[in-house]
Amino acid sequence: MKRLFLIFLIAINGNLISQNTLSQTREYLSSLKEVQEISKLKSKKFKDFEIITTFTELDRKIDFGYKHHRILVMPYSGSDLKINFISYNNKIVVGWISENSVAKGILNIKYFKSNDSFIEDYITKHNKFYNTNFRKEDFDKEILKEYTVGFGCGMAGTEIPDISEKTLKLIDRGSIKKLNSFLRSISPEVQTLGAIGILRIGKINKEQRKIIDHLKMRNSKVYSCSGCIYDGERNFIDLLR
């Protein structure tokens, strides 16, 4: 009974530490305006914790002149954190912070800088360009979802991320309609898989060709895996090859 109680206390304490880490980091981030200011986070001294290091997972172009950034934050205690934000001309436009769990993914997502007017404007432009009908909540979901493009991952090169495996099945079935919806996604990873699938099947209409040419010109960094390496260093054109 005492052992169970001790485990319970440890779990509660760990949860409180994680909450403090998240809330204090969020408060600090809310005061930042410029992209380059994010680098100060690594050496920032917080009241209840310190940060071991930060790691930039993604720094890439998305549409309409905006950029998407994703940073992993590793504190000495408590859960790791993920920071996602959108910038324009080096100004932070909107941003989210969340806990990062290896087993469960991102948890407790919160804005550190909210901007409904930006998201609504971006969605309107996206829907017009890609002929889609996304809503505001879809933007958050697609930007924050950590998709991975890859068909030979892990030490043996036999692991395939879920979204990539789904793409292979769509190619096998010749599911142009579903791959076409991938191509028009908000997520660069899903767009990349849509392009790979459509090009593999080889039935490309004029509108799809226009989108693929646009994605080539944008040439976003895409989170991908090759063997044991998982990173956001490969771009759209490299992955099409």
N, C-alpha and C positions, 0 to 999 in steps of 0.2 A: 504493500500500500504506500509506504514511504517513497519507494522507487517511482511509482506512478505519479505521485505528487511532485517529485523532483523534476521528472520529465515534463510535467504540465507547466511548472514554473519556468523551466528553460525555454519552452515553446512560447510562453507569454512574453518573456523578456526579449526573445529574438524578434517577435512580432512588433513590440514597442520600439526596438532599435530601428527596425526597417521603416516604421511609420515616421520616426523622427528624421531618419536619413532622407526619406522622400519629401517630407514637408519642408525641411530646411533647405534642401537643394532646390526645390520648386520656388521657394520664396526668393532665393538668390537669383535664379534664372529669370524670374519675372522682372527684375530690375535692369536686365541687359537689353541693349538695342542693336548692337552691331555683331555680325558673325564672329569677328576676330576676338570679341570679348569672351566667347565661350572657352577659349584656351586658358583663361585665368582660373577656370574651375579646378584644374588639376592641382593647383597650389593653394586653393582657398582653404582657410582654417575655419571650420564650422564649430559650433558650440559643443556638439555631442559626438562628433566623429571626424575622421580624416579620410582623404581619398588616396588610395594606393596609386592609381593611374586612370587615365581615360584612353579610349581607343576609338578612332573614327572608322566606322563600318561602311558608311556611304557618304559621298559628297558628289552629287550628280545633278545634271540638268533634268528638269521635267519640262512641261510645256509653258508657252507664253512668257518666256524669260525668267521663270522661277527656278530655284534649286531646292533639292531635298537633301537634308543632312540627317545622319543617324549615328549616334555616339553611345558607346558602352562606357558606363562609369562603374569603377570597382572600388568600393569603400573598404576600410579595414574590417568593419563589422556591419552586420545587416545584409540585406539582399543587394545584388548588383542592380543598377538602374539603367534604363534606356531613355535617351533623349532623342526625340524626333522634332525637327523644325523645318519650316519653309522660309526661304529668304528671297529677297529681290534687291539687286544692287547692293549686296552686303548688309542689308537691313533685315532683321528678324521680323517676319510677318505674322506667323502663327507657330505655336510650339506645344508639344506634349511631353510629359514625363511619366514614366511607369516603372514599376518593379520588374525585374527580369528573373524568371525562374527557369532553370534548365529543364525541369520536368513539365512545367505548365505554360511556359512562354511568358508573354508580357501580362502583367496584372496591375490592377488599380491605376488605370490610365487617367491622367488629369491634365488639363491645359495648364501651362505656365504662362502662356500668352494666347488669349482667345481672339478670334477675328472672324465673326460670322459673315461680314460683308465680303471679305476676301474669298472665303470658301464658296459662297453663293455665286460670286462673279466667276471664279475658276470653273465651277461646275457648269455654268451657263455657256462659257466659251468651249469647254470640253464637249458638251452635248451638241453644240452647233458644228464643231469641226469634225467630230467622229460620228455624228448622227446617232447619238445615244440618249438615254433618258435617266441618267444618274441623279440622285438626290444628295442633299448636303451630308447626310450621315454616311453615304457611300464613300465620300472623300476620306474621312477619318479611317474607315475600315480598310480601304485599299492602300492608303499611305502607310498605315501602321502594321499591316499584316506582313510578316517576314517570310515571303515566298523565296524559294531557292531554285535556280535553273541549273540542271545538271543531270547527266545520264550515266555517269560512271564514277560514283563517289565512294568514300571510305577507303580503308587500307587495301582491300581487294578489288576496288573499283566496281563493285557489284551493287552498291546502294543507290537508290533513286529517290529523291524527294517526292512527296505525295503529288504536288502539282505537276511535276515533270512526268511522273508515271501516268497521271491522268491524261496528259498530252499525248503520250505514246498510244494509249488506248483509243483516244479520239482519232489519231492518225490511222490506226489499224481499221477503225470503223468508217473512215472517210467522212467524219463529222464536220464538214465545212461550216455549218451554221454555228456550232459551239466554238470552233476555233476562231471564227469571225468575231464572236463576242469577246474572246480573249484578246484579239488584236486591238479592240477598242476600249480596253480596260484603262483604269486610272493608274494601275500599277505597272511600272516598266518591266518587271519580271513576267507578269502575265502577258503583256503585249509581246514580249520577246518570244514566249512559247507559242503564242498565236501565230506569229510570223513564221517561226520554224515549222509549225504544223502545216500551215497553208502552202508554204514553199515545198515542203516534202511531198504533199499530195499533188501539187503542180497545177491546180485549178485556181487561177488568180484572175479576178475581174478588175476592171479599171479603178474602182474605188479602193479595193484592197491594195493595189499597186501604189496608189497615191499615198495611203497611210504608211506602207512599208518604206517608201522613199522618204517620207517625212521622218520616220523613226531612224532611218540611216543617217539623215542629215543631223538630227538631234544627237544621235549616238550616245545615249545615256549609259552611265555605269550601271551594271546589273549584278545583283548579288547572286553568286553562282558557286558551284563546287566542281572540283576536278581532283579525283583521288582524295587525299586527306585535307586538301586546301579548300577552305570556305572563306570567300572574301568578296568585296565589291570592287575589285580592280579591273575586271574584264568588262568591255563595253558591248553594245548591241551588235555592231558589225562583226566583232571577233566571235561572238556566240553564233551568229548566223553561219559563219564558216565552219 
